[in-house]
Amino acid sequence: MKKFLLVTLLFCMGTMPAVADNYGYNSTPQRDTYVGLRLHKNDNIAFRYEPENGDGITLRDGSFGFGAMIGNRLTDHVKIEFETEYTYGGQSKYGSDYNFNVWANMLNVYVYQQFGGAVEPYAGLGVGVSGLWGEIDGNINASDATADMSWSIMAGVNFALNDRIDLNLGIKYQNYGDLGISDDNGNNASIEVDGTEFYISAAYKFGL
């Protein structure tokens, strides 16, 4: 699934000039305000469990996340966006069930180039704050929650389906931050959460 989505994204980026020509849109970028919804596929979200005493382990899981965004094109090549998203993960290992939930609030800045006013490759950076909730049941019995700095880097292609609706395909690496966790016996550990995600989103442009 991961390889298929990556090949699809690269194909879209390689064929975008020809696709743009067929759109026949005005080649001048429109600086629209937009809102949208986004679905994430976490093919390899991971959390690294590091106890104060003893060896750490890395657990990986495939899961889904979802979010919403609002943004605006500041110039012909730069746009800014606020995104809020929820994701989760879990794994069983060594007699314990590891589960976590993440709510990330990100400020994303993109550099883009439009072709034919309709096809738009981009690269972006994001920074924000994530709320992390972690729970371990079984041999460890620990739970905690915190907020930590989150950052991401992404690349993709945006397609203007018409004057109001955009479709967006992309890939993103996101570091959600670290979660400090304690068990019933007062032992402490840290968990770092990050993931490589494919996403698809749809946005409505207000023309403002």
VENHU-V728039 format. One record per backbone hydrogen bond with DSSP energy under -0.5 kcal/mol. NH is the residue of the N-H (numbers start at 0). CO is the residue of the C=O. Records with the same first field share a line. If there is no record, write none. Layout:
NH: CO  CO
//
This chain:
4: 0
5: 1
6: 2
7: 3
8: 4
9: 5
10: 6
11: 7
12: 8
13: 9
14: 10
15: 11
18: 14
19: 15
20: 16
21: 17
22: 18  19
23: 19
24: 115
28: 26
31: 29
33: 70
34: 203
35: 68
36: 201
37: 66
38: 199
39: 64
40: 197
41: 39  62
42: 40  195
43: 195
44: 60
45: 193
46: 58
47: 191
48: 46  56
49: 47  189
50: 48
51: 187
56: 48
58: 46
60: 44
62: 41
64: 39
65: 85
66: 37
67: 83
68: 35
69: 81
70: 33
71: 79
72: 31
73: 71  77
74: 77
78: 109
79: 71
80: 107
81: 69
82: 80  105
83: 67
84: 103
85: 65
86: 101
87: 63
88: 99
90: 97
92: 95
95: 92
96: 136
97: 90  95
98: 96  134
99: 88
100: 132
101: 86
102: 130
103: 84  101
104: 128
105: 82  103
106: 126
107: 80  105
108: 124
109: 78
110: 122
111: 76
112: 120
114: 118
117: 114
118: 114
119: 157
120: 112
121: 155
122: 110
123: 153
124: 108
125: 151
126: 106
127: 149
128: 104
129: 147
130: 102
131: 129  145
132: 100
133: 143
134: 98
135: 141
136: 96
141: 135
142: 181
143: 133
145: 131
147: 129
149: 127
150: 174
151: 125
152: 172
153: 123
154: 170
155: 121
156: 168
157: 119
158: 166
159: 117
160: 158  164
161: 164
165: 202
166: 158
167: 200
168: 156
169: 198
170: 154
171: 196
172: 152
173: 194
174: 150
175: 173  192
176: 192
178: 190
180: 188
181: 142
182: 186
183: 139  140
185: 182
188: 180
189: 49
190: 178
191: 47
192: 176
193: 45
194: 173
196: 171  194
197: 40
198: 169
199: 38
200: 167
201: 36
202: 165
203: 34
204: 163
205: 32
//
